[in-house]
């Protein structure tokens, strides 16, 4: 199933590259049984550097997000975040609406509170939500209004779009919480959120708890205690999980050697990376690559 990129890093596509109209920060488009997205990345493992949300009325396309396959179903909402590895396995015409926006959009002053929402944080690493008739009607109506506003040049267009996006992401976060029964009511999840974001930016350079505690202006002991209280895991477990996920992505989707992957992830010693990976997964990098490719091809 998975086509391999030979000896190169997994490519990352920006919104501008993926957009039908060359948009760089925000886009909403409708697909009425037309394939709007480019076919150039078909069967090519790749990353998006933006958030992608899709309301599917009808469709049967098949794609993978990291190691999980998804076949589009009618009346279902799909979503993914930046840097997750995706593969388009089967591309069919779809009836639905697609919303994309970048990290830059989230960083705008009026949008910064959106980062704390469950649908953006995605702590359960979910990517689809089946919609009830009531949910579908609400979202279909809201997406339709956003599409009209996006394609208009009326006064206060951007203000209207920002307001619609706020309503959309809050509504989706309610559905997310109900469906996955995740506890997002912790009074201090902001530290955990900042920690995840910091790991994403530095996992290939920093592997020690003290490094992250220093970046977040806390002592290592206090930092670790707060992270464990908020997540049930120690800080080093979060760091190691991110490293293992990235190693697995590259073992599956590239032909880089284990030593090359180790170097890319900040391990100076290939033998140590080998022991590290086996300790956390129960398999050597080579065994994992062989097994996962047999399973996913």
CORSUL-V79370 format. One record per pair of residues at least 12 apart in sequence whose C-alpha atoms are under 7 Angstrom apart, sorted by the first residue. I is the first residue (numbers start at 1). J is the second residue. Records with the same first field share a line. If there is no record, write none. Layout:
BEGIN
I=J ; J
END
This chain:
BEGIN
1=89 ; 296 ; 297
2=43 ; 296 ; 297
3=43 ; 44
4=44 ; 253 ; 254
5=253 ; 254 ; 255
6=254 ; 255
7=254 ; 255 ; 256
8=254
9=254
10=45 ; 46 ; 254
11=46 ; 47
12=46 ; 47 ; 48 ; 49
13=47 ; 48 ; 49
14=48 ; 49 ; 50
15=50
18=37 ; 38
20=36 ; 37
25=101 ; 102 ; 104 ; 105
26=100 ; 101 ; 102
27=99 ; 100 ; 101
28=98 ; 99 ; 100 ; 147
29=97 ; 98 ; 99 ; 147
30=96 ; 97 ; 98
31=94 ; 95 ; 96 ; 97
32=94 ; 95 ; 96
33=93 ; 94 ; 95
34=93 ; 94
35=93
42=88 ; 89
43=87 ; 88 ; 89
44=87
45=85 ; 86 ; 87 ; 253
46=85 ; 86 ; 87
47=83 ; 84 ; 85 ; 86
48=82 ; 83
49=82 ; 83 ; 102
50=81 ; 82 ; 100 ; 101 ; 102 ; 103
51=80 ; 81 ; 82 ; 100 ; 101 ; 102
52=79 ; 80 ; 81 ; 99 ; 100 ; 101
53=78 ; 79 ; 80 ; 98 ; 99 ; 100
54=77 ; 78 ; 79 ; 97 ; 98 ; 99
55=76 ; 77 ; 78 ; 96 ; 97 ; 98
56=74 ; 75 ; 76 ; 77 ; 95 ; 96 ; 97
57=74 ; 75 ; 76 ; 95 ; 96
58=73 ; 74 ; 75 ; 94 ; 95 ; 96
59=72 ; 73 ; 74 ; 93 ; 94 ; 95
60=72 ; 73 ; 92
61=90 ; 91 ; 92
62=88 ; 89 ; 90 ; 91
63=87 ; 88 ; 89 ; 90
64=86 ; 87 ; 88
65=84 ; 85 ; 86 ; 87
66=84 ; 85 ; 86 ; 249
75=130 ; 131 ; 136
76=128 ; 129 ; 130 ; 131
77=128 ; 129 ; 130 ; 131
78=127 ; 128 ; 129
79=127 ; 128
80=127
117=173
118=173 ; 176
119=169 ; 172 ; 173 ; 176
146=161 ; 164
149=161
186=230
189=230
192=227 ; 230
199=239
203=243
204=264 ; 265 ; 266
205=265 ; 266
207=239
209=235 ; 236
244=277
247=261
251=289
252=289 ; 292 ; 293
258=285
END
